[in-house]
């Protein structure tokens, strides 16, 4: 609910941007806020805490909305037409022909805007009336949020939203600490620490003292920098510097802190959250752009027709018209032929304006909205564990989903679940984790494989699954090395335990790997139960054992290992170490040689299965050696210079000669169905690039487990050069290898240049059968993205089947997307879940966010969101393909219809002296587009399915036409307008021929204008109805209803308008009295209509049949197949499962952050256990659907850490989208 | 359908407790409804253009259209039609003098008599039309130059006609009734038909001048102001006649009050503007003889007596008198018959061509190879 609240608070892309409306305080250079002094603060006119995202109120709605709408080209165009129509000399059509559709269009849009705005009002209202406790006149009073003023002191309680940007004054926690969750602000789920100034934290919750607090804050003016704040507090003649660590920003949630007091610095629209919103840019689809071009073309065409007819008029007036003066005089005799031509031009512009379809834009919007709803409603994109349905957050991009060529995917949280599972291990040269049947064959582990029973252990974690029972037997047999192995896992980590109820342990792990390892140890009987800064308490097979924690040799990127030194109850000193095998193997005792090679073999095996491995080792320490070392350590840790290096050297010194225990293998669990989805999308010719902040090895591992990398690939290029030259060389080599062999296929006479010429050609790309993969490192990517290398990068990357970019910064992700957008002119889609993906999501044509996670940033920035990567397949192959197909058919038909409708006037011009006389009744012109023909085509655009969903998914290459832009392009447009022109020609000239000498069967003449009009308009309505019938592939009841209904409505309205009654009321508006009756009761008229319809339709039928018969497209074939199988009834089909081929690779992964050791030993993050249990009455281990997870809550992320020194590998969130993550060098082995 | 293996799990895979753990049970699942509409599974008819449907359609159209066309053509050919051009362009034409001299300003009519011969008897009712060529009754400025409300007998419009009628709205400061260019250019030739009996006598043929307009026009659309019984000269006293007219609107047919004023049928027929610049309008009906034994118009010599009032020379127009019988499909209309036969044949031929193509080349592509 919090998420929804925030969403309502921040208007969507393309929506109203409240920031632009912030009151004219741009001149504010410095902010003065005095606590508890409203009179003083009011002098500055700071924004109050009321937020207003709504655009209109009741009175301003009409003028503002109309003004906005007329800024659109189409609406303005029709307004101009309307004005033209008011000039009597020009007006060839009554004003209502334009104003009725225009008003309708404006009204639909206005209703939509009004509804949007109404919801904004409601959400504003909801937010504004939230309650908060404000200190007023020495008393805490409940106030609505909107009444909170700058300078007020407010009290927040646990799990409350922060009402405004506050300066933290005091809190319930020691040292004035307080914990906040900033997920809504920046997507980071870690709790963050804020600490009040000591002087203010001494105020505590003493209301009197707080009421007397009269410090003045002078700080920066409102801005949108979330991570920066500078200001000074003046209090009692002292100056205290303020920074971001003392600020609570609006949108955060207070966690783990019973209460805190804060001073409002920025309120309402001036808060950082509000200043941050609305930076979204408006995305448009390629069809949109094409449509605009086409409308301009049509406009040009319209003007051409106008000119032709105007010239015709001039000539006619000169040659013929002048002799008609006796019958046909101008009001002023002075009007000459040229001027008449000029007027005629405008008259024809008015008449022919319907070629530019006024209802096009509205109809397209309606369709897209409908398609979006279908996405929202799709149960197969609903993820029940998280109760998240898919959501189309942008309603304007649907058809582009059918044209995607490149997918850029984040790894962690998108492809993987970011859940680590202890999968296998190797202890003392023996592997555990595989299950064998009675014949000694390896058994595939599935859901049904029996799990090991851990019931001997009351402290077990029920969710933990392990299938190999031999390990438990080994534990029960008390094999010392196995015990030591799990003891190590239980001791050597930086996890914080939390025991809410007896036996209900929750581990707060900062890296999921560690969590998995400790959980494994817990289940195997080595339960890590509690820790203090000096001790660690384990329950070893049910018995409490307390170890003295002497030192934590923390992890960092260079060391790639961590160790602890403990003293066990027997007084023995032990060093336990875990880390990357390469690092650890170098520091082993020489006696371990044999074990090392066995373990190394096992490690390779694990890595081959895509598992993340760690090696474990231990060492017994001598008391004397340790004492000596400890002294040095204490000395080094107080050193002022080079402390890091000195500590590093000391760690190195003691971590020598260790004894190998074994290795662990952790599965980085993929999201469900990821390999299958990737395989399917690849078959649909969509290129998937993985852009990840992870390390090369991790990324490669995932690449293999997703089946993006395979052993049967010809070559995997790894680009990890450090200089531009190296990178260039590597890219060149790669390209030569790829293009080299295929050069032989061409005649050998072709020189190198020619081959290079070809290589940028997509046709050439197709000819490369061999499969290559490109893996590029972040620091190399930085060079490759430079202007002179980007072309070769694009070339090489597009020649490869798989591209993985690892260790990329958020900015680089966006650059890569931008690169492809620029060079390939292809539709790109970016999918991600975290704040670090926001830039990429914003850059790509389509951004998809993985929802249902804690962070909101990616989802907020995205165009579509759903809970699982695999839904992408359905989104693209089903919804996208359908949307594209529907939209294209819709547009083709729409243009066809309008041309057929309008151009009849053009032909008539030649027979009526180019006088801009209309063929149809004016009411028919008014209603044709909006009543007679709008609904069938809308129904087609909403419901049509050329191929049903199963086949869409089963034959991914049905997706190809969208990528090739085959269903609607300029050629297609030309074809369908040509068809429209032909139809209009037939529609005019067949009745013309028939009416030359026709009379009624009672002898009265019928070749009059009104009968002619009725005949042609009836033919037209029937022809376009038949045509939409032909275009409709999927006749639902709605289609039937609309098509037949439209015809019925046409006749009903026709007869109504031609009835006696309406004529006697408005004789001047309905002069067609009786025409319908007198015309449509004639057999000859129906014969004409029948003939016209057949002549218009049959050629189209023949052409379509021939096309489908001789050159069937993929779609045609599948449709036939579908029809055939439908008759036989549904049948189960076997679908290939994507299997990973086993391979032997080695990958070492260790995801960890530095600095936690210090936090633990200092005890800063140890909490009083009572407070934590009381604040969490809910302690179900499963995550609730409300979105807030209780698992992460008490993990304290020490924010004092210098963030640039660390990077989270494998840990999901890159710290901030704007912050460049330091690129770290890694040797790839 | 590779995703289908997961779908089943989604549909019924509510994790136990995953929904309820969130709060006091009030949280409604956001799972979309399982309706055919929302899941886009509406039952539907999915037609495909296959040989089985398209080819028969072509043959059917061919088989239906050709007989219709033949029927139309035969019917059309059976209709007797005779046309006399009495414009008087040629020196030899009896109306040459009238055509030369006449203009709108002439006060007295010019008469001429055009002889013609019917070779065949005209049976049943015979319809007499006047035809005009090159007359742009469909010109926009012409078409809109009328006031339907005035013609419908509206008193205020009578005295204050619509602006559309300009410049034929007022004359001598009085409103014109009927106003506008259409009314102003009313066809006002008088045509009379005589049968020159072989015995030398000249028998006038009775021409019925009512029943030539649409019923709706006569009874609904056109009405005299002030009802039927009023004295029309009084009703129209404050108006002036159209400039080109020789007599006022209430003098169009003084003999018959039901055919006078705005509801004069010649006037109504004229006011129904033609769609094309060459047109014919019904002028008179020659009713069939009561005895049914003798043809309405026996073959022989006739003469058409024209009171030549309507000048067309200025715009190269032609004036014709047409005598025609009619059938179920109206007058003579060879176009439709020919068109039907042509379209029917083309469809049939196309059907054959498509059949051949389909048999020779079509089958090899069907169903054969669907990659993936």
HADDOCK unambig.tbl for C-alpha pairs under 7 A between the chains (distance, minus, plus):
assign (segid A and resid 320 and name CA) (segid B and resid 315 and name CA) 6.77 0.50 0.50
assign (segid A and resid 323 and name CA) (segid B and resid 314 and name CA) 5.70 0.50 0.50
assign (segid A and resid 323 and name CA) (segid B and resid 315 and name CA) 5.03 0.50 0.50
assign (segid A and resid 324 and name CA) (segid B and resid 315 and name CA) 6.26 0.50 0.50
assign (segid A and resid 327 and name CA) (segid B and resid 181 and name CA) 6.07 0.50 0.50
assign (segid A and resid 327 and name CA) (segid B and resid 185 and name CA) 5.78 0.50 0.50
assign (segid A and resid 328 and name CA) (segid B and resid 142 and name CA) 6.20 0.50 0.50
assign (segid A and resid 328 and name CA) (segid B and resid 181 and name CA) 6.30 0.50 0.50
assign (segid A and resid 331 and name CA) (segid B and resid 166 and name CA) 6.28 0.50 0.50
assign (segid A and resid 331 and name CA) (segid B and resid 167 and name CA) 5.20 0.50 0.50
assign (segid A and resid 374 and name CA) (segid B and resid 38 and name CA) 6.22 0.50 0.50
assign (segid A and resid 377 and name CA) (segid B and resid 32 and name CA) 5.09 0.50 0.50
assign (segid A and resid 377 and name CA) (segid B and resid 38 and name CA) 5.70 0.50 0.50
assign (segid A and resid 377 and name CA) (segid B and resid 39 and name CA) 6.71 0.50 0.50
assign (segid A and resid 378 and name CA) (segid B and resid 32 and name CA) 6.56 0.50 0.50
assign (segid A and resid 378 and name CA) (segid B and resid 38 and name CA) 6.97 0.50 0.50
assign (segid A and resid 378 and name CA) (segid B and resid 39 and name CA) 5.74 0.50 0.50
assign (segid A and resid 379 and name CA) (segid B and resid 31 and name CA) 6.74 0.50 0.50
assign (segid A and resid 379 and name CA) (segid B and resid 32 and name CA) 5.61 0.50 0.50
assign (segid A and resid 380 and name CA) (segid B and resid 7 and name CA) 6.14 0.50 0.50
assign (segid A and resid 380 and name CA) (segid B and resid 10 and name CA) 6.79 0.50 0.50
assign (segid A and resid 382 and name CA) (segid B and resid 31 and name CA) 6.41 0.50 0.50
assign (segid A and resid 383 and name CA) (segid B and resid 10 and name CA) 6.66 0.50 0.50
assign (segid A and resid 384 and name CA) (segid B and resid 10 and name CA) 6.60 0.50 0.50
assign (segid A and resid 384 and name CA) (segid B and resid 13 and name CA) 6.78 0.50 0.50
assign (segid A and resid 384 and name CA) (segid B and resid 14 and name CA) 5.60 0.50 0.50
assign (segid A and resid 385 and name CA) (segid B and resid 14 and name CA) 6.31 0.50 0.50
assign (segid A and resid 385 and name CA) (segid B and resid 15 and name CA) 5.62 0.50 0.50
assign (segid A and resid 385 and name CA) (segid B and resid 18 and name CA) 5.97 0.50 0.50
assign (segid A and resid 387 and name CA) (segid B and resid 29 and name CA) 6.38 0.50 0.50
assign (segid A and resid 387 and name CA) (segid B and resid 30 and name CA) 6.00 0.50 0.50
assign (segid A and resid 387 and name CA) (segid B and resid 31 and name CA) 6.68 0.50 0.50
assign (segid A and resid 388 and name CA) (segid B and resid 30 and name CA) 6.60 0.50 0.50
assign (segid A and resid 389 and name CA) (segid B and resid 30 and name CA) 6.53 0.50 0.50
assign (segid A and resid 389 and name CA) (segid B and resid 31 and name CA) 6.28 0.50 0.50
assign (segid A and resid 911 and name CA) (segid B and resid 276 and name CA) 6.52 0.50 0.50
assign (segid A and resid 911 and name CA) (segid B and resid 277 and name CA) 6.80 0.50 0.50
assign (segid A and resid 912 and name CA) (segid B and resid 136 and name CA) 6.37 0.50 0.50
assign (segid A and resid 912 and name CA) (segid B and resid 138 and name CA) 5.48 0.50 0.50
assign (segid A and resid 912 and name CA) (segid B and resid 139 and name CA) 5.24 0.50 0.50
assign (segid A and resid 912 and name CA) (segid B and resid 277 and name CA) 6.99 0.50 0.50
assign (segid A and resid 913 and name CA) (segid B and resid 139 and name CA) 6.23 0.50 0.50
assign (segid A and resid 915 and name CA) (segid B and resid 139 and name CA) 5.62 0.50 0.50
assign (segid A and resid 915 and name CA) (segid B and resid 140 and name CA) 5.33 0.50 0.50
assign (segid A and resid 916 and name CA) (segid B and resid 140 and name CA) 6.25 0.50 0.50
assign (segid A and resid 917 and name CA) (segid B and resid 139 and name CA) 6.33 0.50 0.50
assign (segid A and resid 917 and name CA) (segid B and resid 140 and name CA) 4.59 0.50 0.50
assign (segid A and resid 950 and name CA) (segid B and resid 1 and name CA) 5.08 0.50 0.50
assign (segid A and resid 951 and name CA) (segid B and resid 1 and name CA) 6.72 0.50 0.50
assign (segid A and resid 953 and name CA) (segid B and resid 1 and name CA) 4.75 0.50 0.50
assign (segid A and resid 953 and name CA) (segid B and resid 2 and name CA) 6.71 0.50 0.50
assign (segid A and resid 954 and name CA) (segid B and resid 1 and name CA) 4.43 0.50 0.50
assign (segid A and resid 954 and name CA) (segid B and resid 2 and name CA) 6.42 0.50 0.50
assign (segid A and resid 955 and name CA) (segid B and resid 372 and name CA) 6.16 0.50 0.50
assign (segid A and resid 993 and name CA) (segid B and resid 335 and name CA) 6.35 0.50 0.50
assign (segid A and resid 994 and name CA) (segid B and resid 333 and name CA) 6.97 0.50 0.50
assign (segid A and resid 994 and name CA) (segid B and resid 335 and name CA) 5.91 0.50 0.50
assign (segid A and resid 994 and name CA) (segid B and resid 336 and name CA) 5.92 0.50 0.50
assign (segid A and resid 996 and name CA) (segid B and resid 279 and name CA) 6.97 0.50 0.50
assign (segid A and resid 997 and name CA) (segid B and resid 333 and name CA) 6.33 0.50 0.50
assign (segid A and resid 998 and name CA) (segid B and resid 330 and name CA) 6.66 0.50 0.50
assign (segid A and resid 998 and name CA) (segid B and resid 331 and name CA) 5.87 0.50 0.50
assign (segid A and resid 998 and name CA) (segid B and resid 333 and name CA) 6.24 0.50 0.50
assign (segid A and resid 999 and name CA) (segid B and resid 330 and name CA) 5.09 0.50 0.50
assign (segid A and resid 999 and name CA) (segid B and resid 331 and name CA) 5.25 0.50 0.50
assign (segid A and resid 1000 and name CA) (segid B and resid 330 and name CA) 4.71 0.50 0.50
assign (segid A and resid 1001 and name CA) (segid B and resid 326 and name CA) 6.52 0.50 0.50
assign (segid A and resid 1001 and name CA) (segid B and resid 327 and name CA) 6.27 0.50 0.50
assign (segid A and resid 1001 and name CA) (segid B and resid 328 and name CA) 5.46 0.50 0.50
assign (segid A and resid 1001 and name CA) (segid B and resid 329 and name CA) 5.67 0.50 0.50
assign (segid A and resid 1001 and name CA) (segid B and resid 330 and name CA) 3.96 0.50 0.50
assign (segid A and resid 1003 and name CA) (segid B and resid 127 and name CA) 6.38 0.50 0.50
assign (segid A and resid 1003 and name CA) (segid B and resid 326 and name CA) 6.53 0.50 0.50
assign (segid A and resid 1003 and name CA) (segid B and resid 330 and name CA) 6.50 0.50 0.50
assign (segid A and resid 1004 and name CA) (segid B and resid 212 and name CA) 5.89 0.50 0.50
assign (segid A and resid 1004 and name CA) (segid B and resid 213 and name CA) 6.57 0.50 0.50
assign (segid A and resid 1004 and name CA) (segid B and resid 282 and name CA) 5.81 0.50 0.50
assign (segid A and resid 1005 and name CA) (segid B and resid 281 and name CA) 5.70 0.50 0.50
assign (segid A and resid 1005 and name CA) (segid B and resid 282 and name CA) 6.04 0.50 0.50
assign (segid A and resid 1007 and name CA) (segid B and resid 274 and name CA) 6.01 0.50 0.50
assign (segid A and resid 1007 and name CA) (segid B and resid 275 and name CA) 6.05 0.50 0.50
assign (segid A and resid 1008 and name CA) (segid B and resid 272 and name CA) 6.29 0.50 0.50
assign (segid A and resid 1008 and name CA) (segid B and resid 273 and name CA) 5.51 0.50 0.50
assign (segid A and resid 1008 and name CA) (segid B and resid 274 and name CA) 3.89 0.50 0.50
assign (segid A and resid 1008 and name CA) (segid B and resid 275 and name CA) 4.68 0.50 0.50
assign (segid A and resid 1009 and name CA) (segid B and resid 273 and name CA) 6.00 0.50 0.50
assign (segid A and resid 1009 and name CA) (segid B and resid 274 and name CA) 5.22 0.50 0.50
assign (segid A and resid 1009 and name CA) (segid B and resid 275 and name CA) 3.91 0.50 0.50
assign (segid A and resid 1012 and name CA) (segid B and resid 275 and name CA) 6.53 0.50 0.50
assign (segid A and resid 1033 and name CA) (segid B and resid 46 and name CA) 5.42 0.50 0.50
assign (segid A and resid 1033 and name CA) (segid B and resid 47 and name CA) 6.23 0.50 0.50
assign (segid A and resid 1034 and name CA) (segid B and resid 44 and name CA) 5.69 0.50 0.50
assign (segid A and resid 1034 and name CA) (segid B and resid 45 and name CA) 5.86 0.50 0.50
assign (segid A and resid 1034 and name CA) (segid B and resid 46 and name CA) 4.82 0.50 0.50
assign (segid A and resid 1035 and name CA) (segid B and resid 44 and name CA) 4.91 0.50 0.50
assign (segid A and resid 1035 and name CA) (segid B and resid 45 and name CA) 4.86 0.50 0.50
assign (segid A and resid 1035 and name CA) (segid B and resid 46 and name CA) 6.10 0.50 0.50
assign (segid A and resid 1036 and name CA) (segid B and resid 42 and name CA) 6.20 0.50 0.50
assign (segid A and resid 1036 and name CA) (segid B and resid 43 and name CA) 6.02 0.50 0.50
assign (segid A and resid 1036 and name CA) (segid B and resid 44 and name CA) 4.31 0.50 0.50
assign (segid A and resid 1036 and name CA) (segid B and resid 45 and name CA) 6.55 0.50 0.50
assign (segid A and resid 1060 and name CA) (segid B and resid 220 and name CA) 6.71 0.50 0.50
assign (segid A and resid 1067 and name CA) (segid B and resid 148 and name CA) 5.94 0.50 0.50
assign (segid A and resid 1067 and name CA) (segid B and resid 149 and name CA) 5.22 0.50 0.50
assign (segid A and resid 1068 and name CA) (segid B and resid 148 and name CA) 5.56 0.50 0.50
assign (segid A and resid 1068 and name CA) (segid B and resid 149 and name CA) 5.82 0.50 0.50
assign (segid A and resid 1071 and name CA) (segid B and resid 148 and name CA) 6.92 0.50 0.50
assign (segid A and resid 1073 and name CA) (segid B and resid 221 and name CA) 6.87 0.50 0.50
assign (segid A and resid 1074 and name CA) (segid B and resid 216 and name CA) 5.68 0.50 0.50
assign (segid A and resid 1083 and name CA) (segid B and resid 329 and name CA) 6.34 0.50 0.50
assign (segid A and resid 1084 and name CA) (segid B and resid 329 and name CA) 5.58 0.50 0.50
assign (segid A and resid 1105 and name CA) (segid B and resid 49 and name CA) 6.01 0.50 0.50
assign (segid A and resid 1105 and name CA) (segid B and resid 50 and name CA) 6.87 0.50 0.50
assign (segid A and resid 1109 and name CA) (segid B and resid 358 and name CA) 6.80 0.50 0.50
assign (segid A and resid 1109 and name CA) (segid B and resid 362 and name CA) 5.10 0.50 0.50
assign (segid A and resid 1110 and name CA) (segid B and resid 361 and name CA) 6.53 0.50 0.50
assign (segid A and resid 1110 and name CA) (segid B and resid 362 and name CA) 5.30 0.50 0.50
assign (segid A and resid 1110 and name CA) (segid B and resid 365 and name CA) 6.86 0.50 0.50
assign (segid A and resid 1112 and name CA) (segid B and resid 365 and name CA) 6.99 0.50 0.50
assign (segid A and resid 1117 and name CA) (segid B and resid 366 and name CA) 6.59 0.50 0.50
assign (segid A and resid 1117 and name CA) (segid B and resid 367 and name CA) 5.88 0.50 0.50
assign (segid A and resid 1121 and name CA) (segid B and resid 367 and name CA) 6.49 0.50 0.50
assign (segid A and resid 1135 and name CA) (segid B and resid 2 and name CA) 6.10 0.50 0.50
assign (segid A and resid 1182 and name CA) (segid B and resid 18 and name CA) 6.87 0.50 0.50
assign (segid A and resid 1183 and name CA) (segid B and resid 18 and name CA) 6.95 0.50 0.50
assign (segid A and resid 1184 and name CA) (segid B and resid 18 and name CA) 6.06 0.50 0.50
assign (segid A and resid 1184 and name CA) (segid B and resid 19 and name CA) 6.71 0.50 0.50
assign (segid A and resid 1184 and name CA) (segid B and resid 21 and name CA) 5.23 0.50 0.50
assign (segid A and resid 1184 and name CA) (segid B and resid 22 and name CA) 4.21 0.50 0.50
assign (segid A and resid 1185 and name CA) (segid B and resid 18 and name CA) 6.58 0.50 0.50
assign (segid A and resid 1185 and name CA) (segid B and resid 19 and name CA) 5.90 0.50 0.50
assign (segid A and resid 1185 and name CA) (segid B and resid 22 and name CA) 5.31 0.50 0.50
assign (segid A and resid 1186 and name CA) (segid B and resid 22 and name CA) 5.46 0.50 0.50
